[in-house]
Amino acid sequence: MKCTAHVSDSMIINVDANTLWEQVADPTQMRRWSPENTDAQTPGEARPLQVGEVFEGKDHRNRARWVTECVVTASEPGRRFAFQVRKIGAKSPTISGGIATWVYEFENVDGRTRVTETWNDDRTTWPDWAAAIIDRVLTGGSSFADFQRLNIHRTLTTMKDEFGRVND
């Protein structure tokens, strides 16, 4: 069975696109919204990162904790921020390979912003059956796609709550 390799969701957030982009493009802010992210280390002081800059993310799921190395692949003020997770490890990012790409797109909607968060599974060299087994072990029984679908929804909902709810 072919694994789902792409999950996306959108919400309208009660803040302008540039303000939201500035915060999302600063990975140290993601812990405010993400159910898994606990911190990020960026080069220099916290700020929106640019294409090619590398940062480390710290995440957790239940008792599991891991660190990722990520590289920014898109950084367009008020429009788009994306990064590729290229290394992962328990205490430091030591295992290289395609892991995931995260994309955030911002669209002005009458002074508010439609933000679309997308997860792409970059484990293209893994056999589908192996990825499915690993997914079920690491997510407690679901596929990564189903698990990320829920995480994306939680992230966007928390973001929406922080900036004030609006009617969709």
N, C-alpha and C positions, 0 to 999 in steps of 0.2 A: 504494500500500500504506500503510495506517494505521500510524503509529509508535506503539510502546508508550510510554505516558506515565506509567507508575507501576511502580516496582520496590520490593520489600520483602523483608526477611529477618529472622529472629529467632534469638537464642541465649540460653541460660541462663548468666549470669555469676555467679561465686562472690563476690558482694558485695551488700549490701542496696541497695534501690532509692533511698533518699535519698542515700547516698554516691555512687552512680553518677550520679544526676541532677545533684548538685552539680558533678561534674567535667565532664559533657557540657554542662551549661548555662553553663559557662565556656569560650567558644570558644578561649581561649589553650591549652587542654588537648588539643584535637582532634589536633594534630600527633603526639601520642603514639601514636595508633591509625590515622589515615587514611593511605593510600598516596599521596595527592596534597597534602594540606594541609601547609604549612610554617610557618605562623604566623597569628596574628590580633591585631588591635589593637582593644581595647575601650575604652569611655569609663571613665576612672578606673582603679583597680586591678583586677587579675584577680579575678573573682568570678562566681557565677551571674547571668546577665542576666535582666532582666524584660521583659515585653511592651512593645514600642515602642522599646526601646533598639536602637541601630544599631552595627554593628561591621564592620570590614574583615577579609576573609580573604585570605591569600596562598596560592596553589596552584601546582603544577607538574605537568607530564606530559611525560616525556622532556625535550627542550630548551625546550619552551614554558612560560612563566611568566605568571601573570595575577593580578589583584587584583579582589576582589568587594566590593560593599557589600551588607550583609545587614541585615534588620530582624527582630527577634524577634517572632513571632506567637503563641507559647504558651510559658508558663513556669510549670508547676505542680509544686512540689517532690515528688519521688518518683514522679511520674506521667507528665509530658510536657514536652518541649522542642521547639520548632519555630522555623524561621526561613525567610524568603523572600530569595532572591538577587535583588536588583532592579537592580543595575548591575554591569558588568564592564569590564575594560580591561587593557591590557598593563602599564602602570606605575601607573595609578590607575583607579578605577572610573568611567568616563566614558560608557559606552554603556548607556542605560536601557532597560528593558523586562522583561517576564516572562522569567525564565531558569529558575529551579528553586525548589522548596520542599523542605526537608529536615525530617523529623519523627522524633523519638525518643520511643518510648513505653516505660514501665517498669512491670513487673508483679511484685509480690512472689510468690516461689515458695519457701516454707519457708526464709526467711532469705536466699535468693538472689534474683536478678532476671532475669526474661525481658525482654530489651531487644529492641525491634523498631525497626529503622532503615528509613526509607522515603524514596525519592527520587521527586519528581513533576516531570515536564517541564512547565514553564510557558510554553513557546514556542508558545502556542496560536494566535498570529496568523501563524505561519510556515506556508507550504504544506508538506505532508508530504514532497513530493519534494525541496524545498530543504533541509529539516531532515535528511533521509536522506543527502544528499550531504555536507553539512557534518559530520554525525556520523562518516561513514566517513573523511573527511580528518583530523578531529581525534582520532579514536580508533585510527587505524591499520587501519581496515577493518571495524570492528564498529559496531553501532548504539549510541547513548548508553545505551539500556536495558540491552543486554548488557554494556557497559563498566561501568555503574554497579552492575549485579548483582554483578560480580566485585569492585568496590571495596567495596561494602557487606559482602560476605562477608569480605574481607580485614580491614576495620575491626573487625568483630565478633570475628573470630578473634584478632586482636591484643589486643583488649580482654579477651577470655576468657583468653588466655595470661598477660596482665599480672596478673589477679586470681586466677589459679589455676584449672585445669581441674576440672570436675565432670562426673559422668556425666549425660547428657541423658535 
